[in-house]
């Protein structure tokens, strides 16, 4: 799961990023609202934590631009995190398209619970299954089957397989696969992708994932 955090307070932003990483999320942290569009256009996020008072472009404008895009962006959960605590502020934020509203200061445990709730609501929206050969990946249920039989994958094995199955005719580089697993600034083990690919081949069959020398990994033709 990848979260986009947009918060200009360095102390709070660092604390939130570290806390959410402990929860198992990959977290990309921006400190300016005008950087949001590029991040949202190039990365697939499952949730956005958005401060309303941001330099460059305020959080309200970021939220309005996101909702105006329609399609998948209309379903992306957005939680506003802000010091604006009046009833009028809350109503305005929700009317702009936020899914939830969290007033600073807040407890980190509550933040985690709000994120989980937002992800559960998102999972209730039908998400197309990904299929390749006899392998079926259900993004919402976090479930993989092969020939109808369930497979047990770790969270990061699932993320690597999902990235490959989303683009079954493409070769994905090691850097592209790392992006599916880690937030900006997280330490990446030098052989992490190779280990996950090895484990996936062991579980799915040695020929399911192909290696293209000096380019990366892809799915074998069916």
Backbone as a chain_set.jsonl record, in Angstrom:
{"seq": "XXXXXXXXXXXXXXXXXXXXXXXXXXXXXXXXXXXXXXXXXXXXXXXXXXXXXXXXXXXXXXXXXXXXXXXXXXXXXXXXXXXXXXXXXXXXXXXXXXXXXXXXXXXXXXXXXXXXXXXXXXXXXXXXXXXXXXXXXXXXXXXXXXXXXXXXXXXXXXXXXXXXXXXXXXXXXXXXXXXXXXXXXXXXXXXXXXXXXXXXXXXXXXXXXXXXXXXXXXXXXX", "coords": {"N": [[0.843, -1.187, 0.0], [0.557, 2.184, -0.886], [1.015, 5.451, 0.209], [0.333, 8.901, -0.168], [1.627, 11.617, 1.391], [1.041, 14.93, 2.143], [2.339, 17.531, 3.594], [3.459, 20.426, 5.154], [4.835, 20.97, 7.483], [7.874, 20.24, 8.84], [8.561, 18.714, 11.159], [6.153, 17.433, 11.962], [5.48, 16.162, 9.55], [7.661, 14.373, 9.204], [7.295, 12.743, 11.45], [4.77, 11.595, 10.941], [5.294, 10.202, 8.567], [7.217, 8.304, 9.445], [5.698, 6.91, 11.344], [3.602, 5.784, 9.806], [5.07, 4.183, 8.101], [5.924, 2.257, 9.91], [3.531, 1.008, 10.201], [3.478, -0.433, 7.945], [3.148, 0.754, 5.462], [4.175, 2.16, 2.307], [5.411, 5.365, 2.073], [5.202, 8.427, 0.515], [6.395, 11.656, 0.833], [5.499, 14.974, 0.51], [6.1, 18.514, 0.628], [4.941, 20.698, -0.501], [2.057, 22.002, -2.085], [1.932, 22.368, -4.852], [3.448, 20.376, -5.9], [1.995, 18.119, -5.964], [0.433, 17.263, -8.192], [2.229, 16.174, -10.104], [3.257, 13.974, -8.696], [0.928, 12.437, -8.278], [0.299, 11.846, -10.884], [2.269, 10.126, -11.69], [2.54, 8.013, -9.934], [0.918, 5.244, -8.319], [-1.372, 5.568, -5.879], [-2.91, 4.563, -2.779], [-4.106, 6.042, -0.844], [-4.46, 9.459, 0.261], [-3.021, 11.804, 2.393], [-3.697, 14.953, 3.385], [-2.718, 18.19, 4.028], [-4.379, 21.297, 4.654], [-3.359, 23.886, 4.643], [-0.987, 24.798, 2.668], [2.15, 25.648, 1.078], [2.652, 27.103, -2.193], [0.418, 25.736, -3.503], [-2.699, 25.546, -2.123], [-4.225, 23.096, 0.108], [-6.964, 22.763, -0.417], [-7.206, 23.482, -3.115], [-5.609, 21.522, -4.273], [-7.125, 19.244, -3.677], [-9.532, 19.813, -5.054], [-8.577, 19.814, -7.704], [-7.774, 17.165, -7.942], [-10.203, 15.72, -7.65], [-11.529, 16.7, -9.87], [-10.394, 15.386, -11.97], [-11.644, 12.979, -12.306], [-12.557, 9.534, -13.099], [-10.35, 7.083, -11.844], [-9.246, 8.792, -9.967], [-11.367, 9.952, -8.703], [-12.145, 8.069, -6.891], [-10.082, 7.794, -5.127], [-9.11, 7.687, -1.804], [-9.092, 10.519, 0.329], [-7.799, 12.089, 3.095], [-8.177, 14.878, 5.003], [-5.858, 16.692, 6.894], [-5.593, 18.954, 9.365], [-5.397, 22.135, 11.09], [-7.649, 23.615, 11.147], [-10.578, 23.882, 12.731], [-13.294, 24.475, 13.015], [-16.891, 24.01, 12.721], [-17.815, 24.925, 10.25], [-15.452, 24.807, 8.749], [-15.005, 22.027, 8.665], [-17.282, 21.106, 7.293], [-16.937, 22.433, 4.853], [-14.522, 21.26, 3.951], [-15.268, 18.545, 3.618], [-17.279, 18.846, 1.734], [-15.772, 19.653, -0.421], [-14.755, 17.315, -1.296], [-13.308, 15.602, 0.32], [-12.723, 12.516, 2.05], [-12.503, 12.131, 4.715], [-11.826, 13.889, 7.821], [-9.427, 15.197, 9.813], [-8.475, 16.696, 12.741], [-5.746, 18.656, 13.78], [-4.045, 18.97, 16.938], [-3.616, 15.412, 16.636], [-4.04, 11.985, 17.667], [-1.688, 9.463, 16.893], [-2.49, 6.816, 16.706], [-5.169, 7.108, 16.155], [-5.003, 8.239, 13.62], [-3.977, 6.037, 12.174], [-6.167, 4.311, 12.379], [-8.104, 5.77, 10.978], [-6.984, 5.759, 8.41], [-7.034, 2.996, 7.861], [-9.81, 2.611, 7.833], [-10.532, 4.192, 5.636], [-9.264, 2.792, 3.585], [-10.653, 0.394, 3.721], [-13.182, 1.206, 2.863], [-12.547, 1.933, 0.267], [-11.837, -0.549, -0.74], [-14.288, -1.704, -0.927], [-15.327, -0.799, -3.266], [-15.869, -2.075, -6.452], [-13.136, -3.694, -7.94], [-11.36, -4.434, -10.84], [-10.363, -7.789, -11.476], [-7.065, -9.092, -12.021], [-5.714, -11.038, -14.591], [-3.642, -13.64, -15.773], [-2.783, -16.15, -17.753], [-3.331, -19.015, -15.858], [-3.392, -17.696, -13.499], [-4.898, -15.62, -11.123], [-5.334, -12.446, -9.819], [-6.658, -10.659, -7.218], [-7.066, -7.43, -6.542], [-8.525, -5.998, -4.573], [-9.272, -7.835, -2.568], [-6.822, -8.746, -1.902], [-5.806, -11.204, -2.794], [-4.513, -14.142, -4.335], [-4.844, -16.607, -6.795], [-4.065, -19.745, -8.318], [-4.868, -21.723, -10.96], [-7.274, -21.968, -9.671], [-6.582, -22.532, -7.062], [-5.692, -21.232, -3.883], [-2.915, -19.02, -3.262], [-0.24, -18.35, -1.043], [1.164, -15.354, -0.405], [3.689, -12.978, 0.528], [3.288, -9.531, 1.611], [4.924, -7.889, 0.047], [5.712, -9.559, -2.034], [3.228, -9.852, -3.212], [2.826, -7.213, -4.064], [4.863, -6.911, -6.001], [4.071, -8.857, -7.881], [1.554, -7.825, -8.574], [2.293, -5.403, -9.803], [3.595, -6.399, -12.08], [1.503, -7.816, -13.319], [-0.293, -5.82, -13.896], [0.782, -4.671, -16.11], [1.125, -6.61, -18.337], [2.363, -7.036, -20.809], [4.686, -5.66, -20.789], [8.141, -4.973, -20.011], [9.423, -4.581, -16.874], [11.626, -2.538, -15.139], [14.14, -3.001, -12.583], [14.14, -0.721, -10.96], [11.548, 0.281, -11.378], [10.005, -1.731, -10.206], [10.924, -1.593, -7.588], [9.825, 0.823, -6.92], [7.17, 0.179, -6.55], [7.245, -0.959, -4.104], [8.536, 0.586, -2.142], [8.595, 3.684, -0.32], [9.585, 7.125, -0.975], [12.905, 7.741, -0.067], [13.108, 5.551, 1.629], [15.187, 2.906, 2.749], [16.507, 0.621, 0.477], [17.095, -2.737, 0.096], [19.857, -4.227, -1.551], [19.447, -6.567, -3.046], [16.74, -7.004, -2.997], [14.562, -7.097, -4.893], [15.33, -9.227, -6.538], [15.175, -11.332, -4.707], [12.411, -11.39, -4.132], [11.4, -11.989, -6.69], [12.535, -14.518, -7.076], [11.186, -15.965, -5.051], [8.544, -15.712, -5.942], [8.666, -17.119, -8.369], [9.171, -19.629, -7.359], [6.75, -20.187, -6.18], [4.839, -19.783, -8.206], [5.761, -21.082, -10.402], [8.604, -21.7, -12.386], [8.698, -20.589, -14.928], [6.881, -18.561, -15.11], [7.531, -15.865, -14.657], [9.674, -13.911, -16.558], [13.115, -13.107, -17.246], [14.722, -10.371, -18.644], [17.696, -9.675, -19.897], [19.658, -7.035, -18.648], [17.485, -5.355, -18.708], [15.073, -6.015, -17.229], [12.152, -7.438, -15.736], [9.409, -9.517, -16.766], [6.191, -10.905, -17.694], [5.729, -14.231, -18.792], [4.682, -15.181, -22.082], [1.337, -16.251, -22.673]], "CA": [[0.0, 0.0, 0.0], [1.363, 3.393, -1.013], [0.308, 6.633, 0.682], [0.931, 10.201, -0.44], [1.491, 12.557, 2.501], [1.38, 16.303, 1.748], [2.361, 18.252, 4.879], [4.618, 21.306, 5.072], [5.534, 21.051, 8.77], [8.897, 19.191, 8.786], [8.51, 17.837, 12.321], [4.957, 16.601, 11.875], [5.579, 15.306, 8.373], [8.593, 13.282, 9.477], [6.682, 11.833, 12.42], [3.701, 10.848, 10.279], [5.904, 9.265, 7.625], [7.822, 7.201, 10.201], [4.63, 6.13, 11.968], [2.891, 5.011, 8.79], [5.988, 3.142, 7.637], [5.852, 1.188, 10.903], [2.28, 0.309, 9.92], [3.665, -1.261, 6.753], [2.857, 1.488, 4.229], [5.187, 2.974, 1.635], [4.907, 6.731, 2.23], [5.888, 9.511, -0.187], [6.088, 12.882, 1.574], [5.71, 16.255, -0.148], [5.908, 19.664, 1.509], [4.32, 21.775, -1.264], [0.881, 21.559, -2.802], [2.118, 22.381, -6.299], [4.171, 19.17, -6.296], [1.092, 16.975, -5.865], [-0.051, 16.787, -9.488], [3.238, 15.32, -10.727], [3.32, 12.714, -7.947], [-0.295, 11.669, -8.533], [0.296, 11.415, -12.278], [3.316, 9.138, -11.963], [2.525, 6.924, -8.959], [-0.403, 4.723, -7.938], [-1.546, 5.663, -4.432], [-4.148, 4.022, -2.23], [-4.677, 7.026, 0.075], [-3.747, 10.738, 0.34], [-3.164, 12.599, 3.609], [-3.521, 16.272, 2.782], [-2.854, 19.399, 4.839], [-5.099, 22.333, 3.912], [-2.536, 25.092, 4.524], [0.269, 24.409, 2.03], [2.74, 26.628, 0.161], [2.592, 26.762, -3.616], [-0.981, 25.485, -3.842], [-3.252, 25.075, -0.85], [-4.804, 21.764, 0.076], [-8.285, 22.794, -1.049], [-7.009, 23.49, -4.564], [-5.108, 20.191, -4.629], [-8.256, 18.327, -3.609], [-10.437, 20.117, -6.157], [-7.954, 19.365, -8.952], [-7.79, 15.708, -7.942], [-11.562, 15.247, -7.909], [-11.938, 17.116, -11.209], [-9.82, 14.465, -12.95], [-12.583, 11.885, -12.509], [-12.066, 8.163, -13.22], [-9.812, 6.518, -10.608], [-8.965, 9.842, -9.004], [-12.58, 10.24, -7.953], [-12.29, 7.045, -5.863], [-8.91, 7.781, -4.257], [-9.435, 8.267, -0.496], [-8.33, 11.684, 0.766], [-8.049, 12.506, 4.472], [-7.625, 16.19, 5.302], [-5.25, 16.83, 8.221], [-5.545, 20.404, 9.429], [-5.702, 22.793, 12.364], [-8.925, 24.322, 11.009], [-11.424, 22.974, 13.506], [-14.685, 24.887, 13.183], [-17.859, 23.211, 11.976], [-17.82, 25.408, 8.864], [-14.255, 24.276, 8.103], [-15.218, 20.599, 8.426], [-18.287, 20.968, 6.236], [-16.318, 22.859, 3.594], [-13.555, 20.253, 3.526], [-15.977, 17.357, 3.142], [-17.982, 19.211, 0.501], [-14.786, 19.744, -1.504], [-14.486, 15.962, -1.782], [-12.524, 14.79, 1.252], [-13.411, 11.358, 2.611], [-12.437, 12.22, 6.171], [-11.3, 15.174, 8.274], [-8.735, 14.956, 11.076], [-8.021, 17.99, 13.249], [-4.504, 18.685, 14.55], [-3.214, 17.767, 17.013], [-4.37, 14.165, 16.727], [-3.27, 10.823, 18.112], [-1.234, 8.669, 15.753], [-3.319, 5.62, 16.636], [-6.404, 7.479, 15.465], [-4.664, 8.371, 12.208], [-3.905, 4.691, 11.607], [-7.525, 3.781, 12.276], [-8.784, 6.479, 9.889], [-6.437, 5.25, 7.152], [-7.59, 1.654, 7.645], [-11.223, 2.753, 7.474], [-10.589, 4.705, 4.262], [-8.872, 1.704, 2.686], [-11.757, -0.574, 3.683], [-14.228, 1.751, 2.002], [-12.069, 1.847, -1.106], [-11.874, -1.958, -1.139], [-15.676, -2.074, -1.205], [-15.596, -0.427, -4.652], [-15.403, -3.173, -7.301], [-11.856, -3.514, -8.632], [-11.206, -5.546, -11.779], [-9.32, -8.776, -11.215], [-6.006, -9.203, -13.02], [-5.559, -12.428, -14.989], [-2.588, -13.992, -16.714], [-2.789, -17.608, -17.738], [-4.225, -19.562, -14.827], [-3.2, -16.922, -12.263], [-5.866, -14.532, -10.941], [-4.99, -11.587, -8.69], [-7.764, -9.783, -6.806], [-6.438, -6.324, -5.809], [-9.311, -5.567, -3.417], [-9.221, -8.864, -1.52], [-5.415, -9.105, -1.679], [-5.807, -12.666, -2.926], [-3.996, -14.688, -5.59], [-5.093, -18.032, -7.001], [-3.501, -20.341, -9.53], [-5.722, -22.867, -11.292], [-8.33, -22.03, -8.663], [-6.048, -22.807, -5.731], [-5.118, -20.02, -3.282], [-1.477, -18.965, -3.015], [0.145, -17.502, 0.077], [2.251, -14.445, -0.754], [3.933, -11.871, 1.447], [2.769, -8.266, 1.095], [5.793, -7.348, -0.994], [5.579, -10.452, -3.187], [1.965, -9.48, -3.84], [3.018, -5.923, -4.736], [5.666, -7.144, -7.208], [3.233, -9.571, -8.845], [0.523, -6.91, -9.05], [2.93, -4.473, -10.743], [3.84, -7.122, -13.331], [0.24, -8.205, -13.955], [-0.947, -4.616, -14.412], [1.371, -4.366, -17.421], [1.604, -7.954, -18.676], [3.141, -7.08, -22.045], [5.841, -4.779, -20.617], [9.278, -5.354, -19.171], [9.587, -3.585, -15.816], [12.986, -2.491, -14.614], [14.264, -3.165, -11.132], [13.734, 0.538, -10.323], [10.083, 0.365, -11.426], [9.467, -2.665, -9.219], [11.227, -1.037, -6.273], [8.879, 1.913, -6.675], [5.922, -0.417, -6.073], [7.451, -1.5, -2.758], [9.159, 1.483, -1.173], [8.373, 5.114, -0.403], [10.79, 7.928, -1.19], [13.803, 7.842, 1.076], [13.263, 4.292, 2.351], [16.36, 2.13, 2.362], [16.169, -0.547, -0.331], [18.164, -3.737, 0.092], [20.397, -4.318, -2.91], [18.941, -7.729, -3.781], [15.353, -7.233, -2.574], [13.711, -7.494, -6.01], [15.726, -10.566, -6.954], [14.645, -12.287, -3.721], [10.966, -11.504, -4.332], [11.186, -12.699, -7.952], [12.863, -15.925, -6.81], [10.103, -16.567, -4.273], [7.364, -15.805, -6.796], [8.875, -18.242, -9.301], [9.041, -20.879, -6.589], [5.333, -20.413, -5.885], [4.02, -19.733, -9.413], [6.396, -21.83, -11.474], [9.832, -21.026, -12.791], [8.566, -19.934, -16.228], [5.82, -17.552, -15.096], [8.19, -14.557, -14.772], [10.879, -13.985, -17.373], [14.154, -12.099, -17.043], [15.315, -9.833, -19.868], [19.021, -9.205, -19.479], [19.926, -5.592, -18.638], [16.25, -4.573, -18.811], [14.204, -6.223, -16.079], [11.329, -8.634, -15.602], [8.089, -9.469, -17.37], [5.433, -12.148, -17.627], [5.863, -15.079, -19.977], [3.506, -15.212, -22.948], [0.429, -17.372, -22.369]], "C": [[0.89, 1.252, 0.0], [0.505, 4.608, -0.664], [1.072, 7.878, 0.269], [0.601, 11.13, 0.718], [1.929, 13.935, 2.024], [1.214, 17.182, 2.976], [3.619, 19.108, 4.914], [5.371, 21.459, 6.387], [6.573, 19.924, 8.83], [8.819, 18.21, 9.949], [7.323, 16.89, 12.248], [5.035, 15.654, 10.693], [6.504, 14.12, 8.587], [8.009, 12.262, 10.435], [5.603, 10.973, 11.77], [4.265, 9.821, 9.306], [6.478, 8.054, 8.358], [6.751, 6.301, 10.807], [3.933, 5.233, 10.95], [3.784, 3.921, 8.19], [6.017, 1.973, 8.612], [4.574, 0.377, 10.737], [2.363, -0.54, 8.655], [3.378, -0.569, 5.432], [4.136, 2.066, 3.628], [4.635, 4.396, 1.601], [5.8, 7.713, 1.478], [5.442, 10.827, 0.448], [6.473, 14.105, 0.761], [5.449, 17.379, 0.843], [5.279, 20.855, 0.796], [3.122, 21.222, -2.043], [1.077, 21.493, -4.301], [2.981, 21.213, -6.795], [3.242, 17.958, -6.407], [0.713, 16.401, -7.222], [0.935, 15.83, -10.142], [3.32, 13.967, -10.026], [2.112, 11.84, -8.258], [-0.345, 11.147, -9.958], [1.253, 10.268, -12.537], [3.333, 7.957, -11.003], [1.094, 6.513, -8.657], [-0.5, 4.717, -6.416], [-2.876, 5.051, -4.019], [-4.829, 5.007, -1.286], [-3.813, 8.286, 0.042], [-4.064, 11.385, 1.679], [-2.759, 14.019, 3.25], [-3.756, 17.389, 3.791], [-3.561, 20.461, 4.011], [-4.237, 23.573, 3.686], [-1.16, 24.755, 3.994], [0.828, 25.557, 1.198], [2.611, 26.156, -1.28], [1.173, 26.622, -4.118], [-1.623, 24.926, -2.587], [-3.976, 23.748, -1.017], [-6.166, 21.713, -0.584], [-8.156, 22.731, -2.569], [-6.488, 22.144, -5.05], [-6.261, 19.193, -4.685], [-9.224, 18.555, -4.764], [-9.879, 19.628, -7.49], [-7.992, 17.848, -9.063], [-9.177, 15.188, -8.288], [-12.025, 15.607, -9.319], [-11.422, 16.172, -12.287], [-10.761, 13.315, -13.249], [-11.89, 10.539, -12.538], [-11.548, 7.675, -11.871], [-9.556, 7.556, -9.542], [-10.179, 10.179, -8.149], [-12.77, 9.266, -6.801], [-11.146, 7.047, -4.855], [-9.24, 8.425, -2.912], [-8.499, 9.417, -0.136], [-8.765, 12.042, 2.188], [-7.386, 13.858, 4.683], [-7.081, 16.199, 6.73], [-4.947, 18.317, 8.4], [-5.836, 20.917, 10.826], [-7.028, 23.538, 12.311], [-10.034, 23.455, 11.602], [-12.867, 23.42, 13.69], [-15.602, 23.982, 12.374], [-17.884, 23.623, 10.507], [-16.618, 24.872, 8.091], [-14.45, 22.803, 7.73], [-16.182, 20.382, 7.267], [-17.686, 21.344, 4.881], [-15.363, 21.803, 3.069], [-14.221, 19.012, 2.964], [-16.72, 17.653, 1.839], [-17.033, 19.341, -0.684], [-14.419, 18.359, -2.051], [-13.631, 15.111, -0.879], [-13.372, 13.631, 1.775], [-13.445, 11.407, 4.134], [-11.72, 13.505, 6.533], [-10.722, 14.961, 9.669], [-8.093, 16.259, 11.544], [-6.741, 17.827, 14.071], [-4.742, 19.396, 15.888], [-4.086, 16.516, 17.162], [-3.435, 13.045, 17.163], [-2.893, 9.966, 16.908], [-2.033, 7.375, 15.605], [-4.631, 5.919, 15.905], [-6.143, 7.649, 13.97], [-4.633, 7.004, 11.536], [-5.293, 4.109, 11.399], [-8.284, 4.449, 11.137], [-8.287, 6.001, 8.523], [-7.007, 3.864, 6.861], [-9.049, 1.725, 7.208], [-11.366, 3.236, 6.031], [-10.242, 3.612, 3.263], [-9.954, 0.636, 2.603], [-12.875, -0.079, 2.779], [-13.823, 1.673, 0.537], [-12.155, 0.408, -1.615], [-13.289, -2.407, -1.469], [-16.098, -1.693, -2.621], [-15.052, -1.52, -5.553], [-14.119, -2.826, -8.05], [-11.641, -4.692, -9.57], [-10.09, -6.497, -11.361], [-8.308, -8.747, -12.355], [-5.788, -10.685, -13.316], [-4.404, -12.57, -15.962], [-2.43, -15.505, -16.661], [-3.783, -18.114, -16.712], [-4.088, -18.847, -13.489], [-4.19, -15.758, -12.242], [-5.476, -13.765, -9.688], [-6.157, -10.642, -8.435], [-7.183, -8.645, -5.977], [-7.184, -5.934, -4.539], [-9.186, -6.548, -2.259], [-7.792, -9.251, -1.154], [-5.237, -10.628, -1.743], [-5.293, -13.067, -4.301], [-4.334, -16.171, -5.649], [-4.408, -18.479, -8.282], [-4.253, -21.636, -9.783], [-6.79, -23.076, -10.218], [-7.865, -22.271, -7.251], [-5.399, -21.551, -5.147], [-3.615, -20.141, -3.073], [-1.217, -18.016, -1.85], [1.362, -16.675, -0.321], [2.452, -13.435, 0.362], [3.391, -10.587, 0.812], [3.625, -7.737, -0.053], [5.851, -8.258, -2.215], [4.307, -10.107, -3.954], [2.135, -8.186, -4.637], [3.819, -6.079, -6.022], [4.817, -7.828, -8.275], [2.16, -8.656, -9.419], [1.105, -5.924, -10.069], [3.16, -5.146, -12.095], [2.535, -7.428, -14.062], [-0.556, -7.003, -14.447], [-0.44, -4.261, -15.808], [1.969, -5.652, -17.989], [2.441, -8.034, -19.946], [4.402, -6.226, -21.962], [6.942, -5.46, -19.813], [9.472, -4.233, -18.152], [11.0, -3.669, -15.254], [12.978, -2.735, -13.105], [13.798, -1.905, -10.411], [12.218, 0.68, -10.311], [9.442, -0.561, -10.397], [9.757, -2.179, -7.799], [10.241, 0.065, -5.917], [7.546, 1.394, -6.152], [6.022, -0.854, -4.617], [7.855, -0.464, -1.726], [8.758, 2.928, -1.406], [9.683, 5.843, -0.625], [11.611, 7.967, 0.09], [13.957, 6.568, 1.875], [14.487, 3.548, 1.837], [15.927, 0.863, 1.64], [17.347, -1.506, -0.315], [18.575, -4.028, -1.344], [19.803, -5.473, -3.707], [17.473, -8.01, -3.492], [14.488, -7.736, -3.722], [14.05, -8.912, -6.466], [15.173, -11.632, -6.004], [13.146, -12.484, -3.928], [10.645, -12.251, -5.631], [11.463, -14.185, -7.776], [11.715, -16.621, -6.084], [8.829, -16.698, -5.098], [7.497, -16.954, -7.796], [8.718, -19.581, -8.593], [7.569, -21.216, -6.356], [4.463, -20.52, -7.136], [4.54, -20.621, -10.54], [7.544, -21.036, -12.064], [9.692, -20.248, -14.096], [7.533, -18.811, -16.232], [6.387, -16.145, -15.275], [9.486, -14.732, -15.553], [11.85, -12.863, -16.998], [14.689, -11.67, -18.398], [16.61, -9.141, -19.461], [19.165, -7.709, -19.685], [18.671, -4.736, -18.777], [15.326, -4.762, -17.605], [13.414, -7.495, -16.166], [9.979, -8.408, -16.275], [7.397, -10.801, -17.189], [5.594, -12.92, -18.923], [4.57, -15.049, -20.778], [2.65, -16.435, -22.614], [-0.07, -18.024, -23.648]], "O": [[1.839, 1.361, 0.776], [-0.599, 4.768, -1.185], [2.3, 7.917, 0.342], [-0.569, 11.398, 0.993], [3.054, 14.1, 1.552], [0.098, 17.537, 3.355], [4.723, 18.597, 4.729], [6.459, 22.033, 6.396], [6.19, 18.754, 8.867], [8.99, 17.006, 9.756], [7.47, 15.684, 12.449], [4.695, 14.477, 10.812], [6.181, 12.996, 8.204], [8.2, 11.058, 10.261], [5.528, 9.769, 12.016], [3.769, 8.698, 9.23], [6.257, 6.914, 7.95], [6.877, 5.077, 10.786], [3.704, 4.052, 11.213], [3.295, 2.856, 7.814], [6.122, 0.821, 8.193], [4.533, -0.802, 11.089], [1.431, -1.277, 8.332], [3.361, -1.219, 4.387], [5.067, 2.419, 4.352], [3.51, 4.61, 1.148], [6.993, 7.824, 1.757], [4.245, 11.08, 0.584], [7.629, 14.26, 0.368], [4.672, 17.219, 1.784], [5.096, 21.911, 1.403], [3.173, 20.119, -2.587], [0.464, 20.659, -4.967], [3.214, 21.089, -7.998], [3.649, 16.899, -6.884], [0.675, 15.181, -7.389], [0.537, 14.794, -10.675], [3.44, 12.932, -10.682], [2.255, 10.637, -8.477], [-0.964, 10.116, -10.218], [1.076, 9.515, -13.495], [4.065, 6.994, -11.228], [0.173, 7.327, -8.729], [0.199, 3.959, -5.743], [-3.834, 5.02, -4.791], [-6.002, 4.833, -0.957], [-2.603, 8.215, -0.173], [-5.229, 11.503, 2.06], [-1.619, 14.266, 2.857], [-4.849, 17.522, 4.341], [-3.37, 20.526, 2.796], [-4.365, 24.238, 2.659], [-0.254, 24.456, 4.771], [0.061, 26.359, 0.665], [2.478, 24.962, -1.549], [0.769, 27.312, -5.053], [-1.144, 23.933, -2.039], [-4.297, 23.332, -2.13], [-6.497, 20.728, -1.244], [-8.905, 22.014, -3.232], [-6.88, 21.675, -6.119], [-6.362, 18.398, -5.619], [-9.685, 17.598, -5.386], [-10.618, 19.088, -8.313], [-8.215, 17.305, -10.145], [-9.311, 14.304, -9.134], [-12.834, 14.886, -9.902], [-11.95, 16.154, -13.398], [-10.693, 12.728, -14.329], [-10.764, 10.407, -12.058], [-12.229, 7.831, -10.857], [-9.634, 7.26, -8.349], [-10.043, 10.634, -7.013], [-13.469, 9.578, -5.837], [-11.23, 6.371, -3.83], [-9.615, 9.597, -2.875], [-7.281, 9.31, -0.274], [-9.947, 12.267, 2.45], [-6.167, 13.977, 4.558], [-7.758, 15.766, 7.662], [-4.132, 18.876, 7.667], [-6.443, 20.224, 11.643], [-7.487, 24.045, 13.335], [-10.386, 22.418, 11.04], [-13.601, 22.796, 14.457], [-15.161, 23.28, 11.464], [-17.966, 22.771, 9.622], [-16.739, 24.521, 6.917], [-14.107, 22.383, 6.625], [-15.926, 19.575, 6.373], [-17.902, 20.653, 3.886], [-15.382, 21.481, 1.881], [-13.785, 18.481, 1.943], [-16.78, 16.806, 0.947], [-17.446, 19.16, -1.83], [-13.844, 18.246, -3.133], [-13.255, 14.002, -1.257], [-14.588, 13.755, 1.922], [-14.31, 10.799, 4.764], [-11.088, 14.138, 5.687], [-11.443, 14.589, 10.595], [-7.276, 16.851, 10.839], [-6.663, 16.967, 14.949], [-5.55, 20.322, 15.961], [-5.166, 16.572, 17.75], [-2.214, 13.144, 17.043], [-3.705, 9.772, 16.004], [-2.228, 6.894, 14.488], [-5.135, 5.095, 15.141], [-6.966, 7.25, 13.145], [-5.195, 6.828, 10.455], [-5.568, 3.488, 10.371], [-9.024, 3.786, 10.409], [-9.076, 5.854, 7.59], [-7.419, 3.588, 5.734], [-9.474, 0.986, 6.32], [-12.219, 2.747, 5.291], [-10.863, 3.519, 2.204], [-10.157, 0.036, 1.548], [-13.451, -0.855, 2.016], [-14.648, 1.383, -0.329], [-12.502, 0.17, -2.772], [-13.478, -3.376, -2.203], [-17.101, -2.194, -3.128], [-13.878, -1.871, -5.438], [-14.033, -1.791, -8.711], [-11.731, -5.842, -9.138], [-9.013, -6.068, -10.946], [-8.641, -8.423, -13.496], [-5.689, -11.495, -12.395], [-4.21, -11.742, -16.852], [-1.998, -16.064, -15.653], [-4.94, -17.694, -16.697], [-4.595, -19.316, -12.471], [-4.306, -15.009, -13.212], [-5.307, -14.353, -8.62], [-6.588, -9.915, -9.331], [-6.834, -8.858, -4.816], [-6.562, -5.579, -3.538], [-9.015, -6.145, -1.108], [-7.576, -10.0, -0.201], [-4.613, -11.242, -0.878], [-5.596, -12.421, -5.304], [-4.137, -16.902, -4.678], [-4.2, -17.691, -9.204], [-4.277, -22.532, -8.94], [-7.159, -24.206, -9.9], [-8.67, -22.222, -6.321], [-4.638, -20.875, -5.838], [-3.102, -21.214, -2.751], [-1.899, -17.003, -1.698], [2.447, -17.211, -0.545], [1.504, -13.074, 1.06], [3.075, -10.56, -0.378], [3.093, -7.195, -1.022], [6.025, -7.768, -3.331], [4.301, -10.071, -5.184], [1.642, -8.079, -5.76], [3.496, -5.451, -7.03], [4.838, -7.428, -9.439], [1.882, -8.703, -10.618], [0.473, -5.643, -11.087], [2.943, -4.531, -13.139], [2.466, -7.313, -15.285], [-1.407, -7.147, -15.324], [-1.148, -3.626, -16.59], [3.189, -5.768, -18.107], [3.163, -9.012, -20.14], [5.114, -6.081, -22.956], [6.698, -6.39, -19.044], [9.662, -3.075, -18.524], [11.494, -4.751, -14.937], [11.935, -2.677, -12.453], [13.139, -1.991, -9.374], [11.656, 1.157, -9.325], [8.436, -0.203, -9.783], [8.924, -2.339, -6.907], [9.866, 0.223, -4.755], [6.865, 2.085, -5.395], [5.004, -1.092, -3.967], [7.545, -0.622, -0.545], [8.598, 3.357, -2.549], [10.76, 5.263, -0.484], [11.086, 8.196, 1.18], [14.844, 6.487, 2.725], [14.782, 3.561, 0.642], [15.08, 0.119, 2.133], [18.465, -1.133, -0.671], [17.735, -4.069, -2.243], [19.667, -5.369, -4.926], [17.001, -9.126, -3.713], [13.751, -8.707, -3.55], [13.152, -9.705, -6.749], [14.754, -12.704, -6.441], [12.659, -13.614, -3.902], [9.716, -13.058, -5.666], [10.708, -15.021, -8.272], [11.318, -17.727, -6.451], [8.108, -17.688, -4.969], [6.533, -17.681, -8.037], [8.198, -20.542, -9.161], [7.188, -22.386, -6.337], [3.472, -21.25, -7.145], [3.834, -20.876, -11.515], [7.447, -19.819, -12.218], [10.48, -19.338, -14.354], [7.331, -18.17, -17.263], [5.79, -15.321, -15.969], [10.297, -15.603, -15.237], [11.447, -11.812, -16.498], [15.069, -12.512, -19.212], [16.592, -8.132, -18.757], [18.842, -7.178, -20.748], [18.772, -3.52, -18.946], [14.851, -3.785, -17.026], [13.924, -8.523, -16.613], [9.474, -7.287, -16.349], [7.957, -11.723, -16.595], [5.595, -12.344, -20.01], [3.487, -14.907, -20.212], [3.17, -17.509, -22.312], [-0.841, -18.981, -23.593]]}, "num_chains": 1, "name": "protein.A"}
